[in-house]
Amino acid sequence: NQLSLLKSQSWFQFWRILRNCWSHEMKFNFNPDEKSRLPVEWSGVVIDISMNGKPLTHGDCSYEKIRELIEAAQEFVKYELA
């Protein structure tokens, strides 16, 4: 019963869209729900509709930003979820 708490995190939609990109050959293929939520931004990185059909590149989201995102999610799970 903690899904609403998870969804309220600033990184949640950003994480969801990146996860879908990773699952689809590293290309953005936004579904209708994702399109309705764009653009999404986290820590200065923006994902917008212009990226649809394009591959994720280091210029779009660096390894450092991905590491920060993973750490933010880990901290949330570790300290905020029951």
C-alpha positions in Angstrom: 0.0 0.0 0.0 2.9 2.4 -0.6 2.6 2.9 -4.3 1.2 6.4 -3.9 4.2 7.4 -1.8 6.5 6.0 -4.5 4.7 7.8 -7.2 5.0 11.1 -5.3 8.8 11.1 -5.6 10.3 13.7 -8.0 12.3 10.9 -9.8 9.5 8.4 -10.2 8.2 9.2 -13.7 11.7 9.9 -14.9 12.8 6.5 -13.6 9.8 4.7 -15.2 10.5 6.2 -18.6 14.2 5.4 -18.4 13.3 1.8 -17.4 11.1 1.4 -20.4 13.9 2.8 -22.6 16.3 0.3 -21.2 13.8 -2.5 -21.8 13.3 -1.5 -25.5 16.8 -1.6 -26.9 17.8 1.7 -25.3 15.4 3.6 -27.4 12.6 5.9 -26.3 9.2 4.7 -27.4 6.7 6.6 -25.4 3.3 5.0 -24.8 0.2 7.3 -24.6 0.4 7.6 -20.8 4.1 8.6 -21.0 3.4 11.1 -23.7 0.8 12.7 -21.6 3.3 13.2 -18.7 6.1 14.7 -20.9 8.3 16.5 -20.4 9.7 15.0 -17.2 12.8 16.4 -15.5 15.0 15.2 -12.8 18.3 16.7 -11.5 18.6 19.0 -14.6 18.0 16.2 -17.1 14.9 16.5 -19.3 13.1 13.8 -21.3 10.7 15.3 -23.8 8.6 14.2 -26.8 11.4 15.1 -29.3 13.3 12.0 -28.0 10.6 9.6 -29.1 12.0 6.9 -31.3 15.6 8.0 -30.6 18.3 6.1 -28.6 19.3 7.1 -25.1 22.8 8.6 -25.3 25.4 9.7 -22.7 24.6 13.3 -23.8 21.0 12.8 -22.8 21.7 11.3 -19.4 25.2 10.7 -18.2 26.4 7.7 -16.2 26.9 10.1 -13.3 23.2 11.1 -13.4 22.1 7.5 -13.6 24.2 6.7 -10.6 22.6 9.7 -8.7 19.1 8.4 -9.7 19.8 4.9 -8.5 21.2 6.3 -5.2 18.1 8.5 -4.7 15.8 5.5 -5.3 17.9 3.4 -2.9 17.8 6.0 -0.2 14.0 6.3 -0.6 13.5 2.6 -0.3 15.9 2.2 2.6 14.6 5.1 4.7 11.1 6.0 3.6 9.3 2.7 2.9 8.1 0.5 5.7 
